[in-house]
Amino acid sequence: MKKIIIFIVILLINSPLFSQGGSNYSIFGVGELNHINGAKYDALGGTSVAFPHATGINLSNPAMWSENTDTRIQLGYKFNQSLVSNETQNLYQNNGGLDGLLTLFNLDTAMGASVSMGFYSYTNVNSLISTPVTVTANGETLSGVTTYEATGGITRVYFGFSIKPIDMLAIGAQVFGNTGLIKNSTQSVFYEDNAFTTYTEANDGLGGTGLRFGLMLEPINNLRLGAFYEPSTTLSVENDLTFGSSLVDDTTFSSSAEYDLPSTLGLGVSYLTGKFIFGLDFQTSDYSTFTYNTFDNIQYSTYNSYSLGIQRIGNNSPSAKGFDTWGYSLGASFKNHYFQVNGLAIDEFSGSFGFTIPIRGTAELDAAFTIGQRGTTDSGLIKESFGKLSLNISIGDTWFQPFNRSYE
């Protein structure tokens, strides 16, 4: 596996040709991290740790489920479009798919008691790279193309709760399971009649469990302070490595290993004034000792994410009409990705906007658009300019209503 990745790093640094896929940087580690889920928070640049949404399902901080006022089910879809550039060539890439299915049951509004469960994409791997190759052997020169493809990622399945023990404090926790498959394949095809095709395929089955804890403090009205902490978890990997060609049968080797996924800390603050909510977030996770997919050209480092978001709350008055009933959001973020290529940090800048459209009753449609850039063309690397479309539809209902108790 290590030799495959070293070969791919060389391709990534020197390739003159890129083919359709997602982010080519997602070949590193466990892929591109998705710390948040849903168009509501994508529109805010990912700001979510202390950002209240009465109709959103917050996956950053489980304590924020105490802000929900009804029971909801949410289905999401995400589409990514990228323009990949090096010093000589540009090419478009895209991918899309289901973003998650989430549910939240509001048990007691007065106590802020809620239970949430569901699944969502936690990491994403989607890369396809091709490069021309020339090989000279026994006095004969062969020309062809080598293609590397990486797909898959980690899906997270979770169950958690939140409650307000006192009016100014909410606490929450979730237990989750990580599952998924990362598939890496390399194929070399030569054009000459006397040549043959060779290929290598590595399938990594991923698993593991963990916990996340959160809290939200409201020291004064409308000012919220939030934090979450996810301790380090074990990532189990079952690897099947297959070699083959058009001339010989496949040869497969199997192995298993365990790796430590680093802990994650998130801090946030938000303030509500009139129809507007302002928020700031910071998240960090130290991957410097991470040992999955390690090799010489890549150094794992600390992942940091900074974001800010502004939301204009839609008018839910019965007399409100048209666009006044919509909610609008703006956001921006900066990320230091958790790897460096040849000593160069891979940073990402993005801006976003979105809106919430009430459909009927408590049903809503959320849409978010994000544009940004990651990477650089320095030292033969690639730059990715990207756009993302996130869509969510959610349906709400009141299942558990408080009632007056009387005693004779």
Secondary structure as GFF3:
##gff-version 3
##sequence-region A 1 408
A	DSSP	alpha_helix	2	14	.	.	.	ID=ss1
A	DSSP	beta_strand	17	18	.	.	.	ID=ss2
A	DSSP	three_ten_helix	24	27	.	.	.	ID=ss3
A	DSSP	beta_strand	32	33	.	.	.	ID=ss4
A	DSSP	alpha_helix	39	42	.	.	.	ID=ss5
A	DSSP	three_ten_helix	62	67	.	.	.	ID=ss6
A	DSSP	beta_strand	71	85	.	.	.	ID=ss7
A	DSSP	beta_strand	90	108	.	.	.	ID=ss8
A	DSSP	beta_strand	113	121	.	.	.	ID=ss9
A	DSSP	beta_strand	123	137	.	.	.	ID=ss10
A	DSSP	beta_strand	140	166	.	.	.	ID=ss11
A	DSSP	beta_strand	169	190	.	.	.	ID=ss12
A	DSSP	beta_strand	198	220	.	.	.	ID=ss13
A	DSSP	beta_strand	223	230	.	.	.	ID=ss14
A	DSSP	beta_strand	233	245	.	.	.	ID=ss15
A	DSSP	beta_strand	251	261	.	.	.	ID=ss16
A	DSSP	beta_strand	264	273	.	.	.	ID=ss17
A	DSSP	beta_strand	276	286	.	.	.	ID=ss18
A	DSSP	beta_strand	298	300	.	.	.	ID=ss19
A	DSSP	beta_strand	302	312	.	.	.	ID=ss20
A	DSSP	three_ten_helix	322	325	.	.	.	ID=ss21
A	DSSP	beta_strand	327	341	.	.	.	ID=ss22
A	DSSP	beta_strand	344	358	.	.	.	ID=ss23
A	DSSP	beta_strand	364	375	.	.	.	ID=ss24
A	DSSP	three_ten_helix	378	380	.	.	.	ID=ss25
A	DSSP	beta_strand	383	397	.	.	.	ID=ss26
###
